[in-house]
Amino acid sequence: MLLRVALTPLLSSAVEASTLLVVPRPSATIFQFRGRRRTLTPSPWLPPVAERSHQDYLDDENRALLHEVVIAEKRSAICLAAASTQGCEATVAEIELPTRRVGKLF
């Protein structure tokens, strides 16, 4: 398919306004544009969401189970923190001289 283009005197002073050019038209036109990157964080003007357990969803059995789980998590966190500080012993291993290590000073 051919496209006829008229040139105006503003584009070229040597060409008259009545001159027509025949230009081949491509079969497909491609436009490249960059969209905004999608972020998964909420908008800063929205208030923070405070998730709470609703009283109407909890019966006595579920409330007792939830209370036991919270107590067990607190106990395990305290035990893990105490074990990590008391039972750690750091030792420095000997490194042979012919080995190449980044950042080693002689």
N, C-alpha and C positions, 0 to 999 in steps of 0.2 A: 504494500500500500504506500502511496506517495503523499506527501504533505506539501502544500504550496505555502510559501512564506513570503510576505511582502516586506521589503526593507524600506525604512523611512530615511529621510535625509539626516536625521539625528545620528543614525548608526554609521553612515558612510556618506561623505560629501560627494564622492565620485559617482555614486549610484543614484539614479532618480527614484522617486517614490513609486513609480508605476512598474518598476522592474520586479519580476517574480522569479523566485528560485524554486527548484524542485529538489526536495530533500527526502531521502528514504526514512520512513518511520519504523522504529523497531516494533516487533510483535508483542513484546512484553516490557513494561516499565517497572523498574525496581526502585523502591524508596527504602532507604535505611534510616531508622530512627531508634533512639535509645529511650526505653521507658524508665520510669522511676523504679529504683530497687525496692523490692518488697521487704519490709521489716516486720518482724514478729513481735516487737515490743509494743505495748499499748501507747496511745497518744499521751503526751505529758499532761494534758489538761483534764484527763479522766481521773477521778479519785481512785485510790488503791482499793483493791478488792479484799475484804476481810472475810475469809471463809469461816463460817461457824457451823456447829452442828445444831440443827433445829430441834427443839424439845419435842415437837410433834412427831418426829421420825424415830425417836428413841423410846423404847419401852424399858422396863426395869432390867431385863436380862441383858439387853444390848448395852445399857448404861454401865452395868457391873463389868461386862467384858471389856468395854472401852477403858474403864478405870484400871483394870488389871493390866491391860496392855501398856498404858501410860506409865504405871509403876515399874513394870518389867523393863521398859526402854530406859527409864532413868537409872535403874540399878545397873544395867549392862553398860551404860555410858560411863558411870562412875568407876566400875570395875576395869573397863578397858583403858580409861585415862590413867588410873593408878598403876596398872600393869605396864603401860608403855613407858612411864617415867621411872619405875623401880627396876625393871628387869632388862634394861638395855645396857650393853657393854660394847663400846666401840674400840676396835683394835686396828692398828695400822699395819698392813702387810708390807713385807720387804719387797722392793722392786729391784730386779737385777739391773746392772748398769748398761748392758747392751740393748735393752729394750728402748724403743722410741716412744715417748709419750709427749703429747701436746701440753705445753705449759710447765714442763718439769725443768727446774733450775739445777745446774751442777756447780 
